[in-house]
């Protein structure tokens, strides 16, 4: 589990360096859809954590 946490943290910190210009298929903070995507991601994460703890 620790290896996964380190990998996730490294990926999250490197994400801005991997940004690119041009057409995007994902929303940015200035688009109104970001909040629903954030809440959906948190819900999926909470469900995954619940199932992991239940196991």
C-alpha positions as CSV (number, residue, x, y, z in Angstrom):
1,X,0.0,0.0,0.0
2,X,2.9,2.4,0.7
3,X,4.2,1.9,-2.8
4,X,0.8,2.9,-4.2
5,X,0.7,6.0,-2.1
6,X,4.2,7.1,-3.1
7,X,3.3,6.5,-6.8
8,X,0.0,8.4,-6.5
9,X,1.8,11.3,-4.8
10,X,4.6,11.4,-7.4
11,X,2.0,11.3,-10.2
12,X,-0.1,14.1,-8.7
13,X,3.0,16.4,-8.2
14,X,4.2,15.7,-11.8
15,X,0.8,16.3,-13.4
16,X,1.3,20.1,-14.0
17,X,4.6,19.4,-15.7
18,X,2.9,17.0,-18.1
19,X,0.3,19.5,-19.1
20,X,0.0,20.3,-22.8
21,X,-1.5,22.9,-25.0
22,X,-4.2,22.3,-27.6
23,X,-7.5,20.5,-27.5
24,X,-8.5,19.0,-24.2
25,X,-11.0,16.3,-23.5
26,X,-11.1,17.1,-19.8
27,X,-12.6,20.1,-18.0
28,X,-10.7,22.8,-16.2
29,X,-11.6,24.9,-13.1
30,X,-13.3,27.5,-15.2
31,X,-15.9,25.0,-16.5
32,X,-19.0,24.4,-14.4
33,X,-18.7,20.6,-14.7
34,X,-15.7,20.4,-12.4
35,X,-17.7,20.3,-9.2
36,X,-19.8,17.3,-10.3
37,X,-16.6,15.5,-11.4
38,X,-15.0,16.2,-8.0
39,X,-18.0,15.0,-6.0
40,X,-18.3,11.9,-8.2
41,X,-14.6,11.1,-7.7
42,X,-14.9,11.6,-4.0
43,X,-18.0,9.3,-3.9
44,X,-16.2,6.6,-5.8
45,X,-13.1,6.9,-3.6
46,X,-15.3,6.7,-0.4
47,X,-17.1,3.6,-1.7
48,X,-13.7,2.0,-2.5
49,X,-12.4,2.8,0.9
50,X,-15.6,1.4,2.5
51,X,-15.3,-1.8,0.6
52,X,-11.6,-2.1,1.4
53,X,-12.3,-1.6,5.1
54,X,-15.2,-4.0,5.0
55,X,-13.0,-6.8,3.6
